[in-house]
Amino acid sequence: MTRQLKIVVEKTSDGYVAYPLGIKGVVVGQGDTYEEALADVKSAIRFHIETFGPHVLDLDPPVLEAFIAETAVNL
């Protein structure tokens, strides 16, 4: 069974960090490149599902779309 997931990939000064949207629990991948971070998070997702069961994907309501927005916050 294949499931499409939305993945956020952030570029930082130390490399890349990736995490999925719409999964119960915390799953994070990282790497020196975009491709490494994406491969690492895919591996982490598989491990998370194997460890906690496929119900971690049963998020209701599901994430239909994802957007990145930027805003200012007064400190």
N, C-alpha and C positions, 0 to 999 in steps of 0.2 A: 504494500500500500504506500502511495506517495502522498504527501501533504505539502501544499505550498505555504510557506511562511514568509512574513515580512521581516527583514533583517536591517537594523540600523548599524552603519559602520561609521565610526568617528576617527578622524585623523588627529593624533596628538603629537607632541614633540618627541614622545618615546616610541611612536609607531602607530598601530591601528588597534582599535577596540571594536568588537562587534557583539550585538545582542539581539535576540529575537523579540518580536512583539507578539502578544497573545498566547503566552505560555505561562502556566502556573508555576511559580518558583523563579529562582534567579539562574540564568544561564549566560555566560560571558565567554567570548573567545578573544584572542589577541594575536598579533603577529607584527613582523617588521614591514610587511606589505599588505595591501588590501586583500590580495588573494590568500595570503597566509591566515589573516584574521578570519576571513570567510570560511576557509577550510577548518580552522580551529573551532569556530562556533558551530559548524555543522556536526563535528565530532562531539562537541559538548552537548548538543541537542539530542543526539542519538544516545549518549550515556545517560542523560537526564530521563529520557523515556524508558530506557532499559531499567533504570534504578527505581523510578517512581510509578511507572506504568503509563499506558497511552492516555489515561484520563487527564494528564497534565495539558493535553491539547484541547480539551473540551471547555473552552472559554465561551461563556454566553453573556453578552452577545460577542460574536467574533469581530476581530479587527478587519474592517472592510477596506480602509485606505489609511495611509500614513503620510503625514506632512512634517516637514521641518520648518519651524518658524523661529524668528529672532525677535527679541524684545529687550527694552532697557528696563533696569530695575534701579531705583534710587537706593543708595546705601547710606 
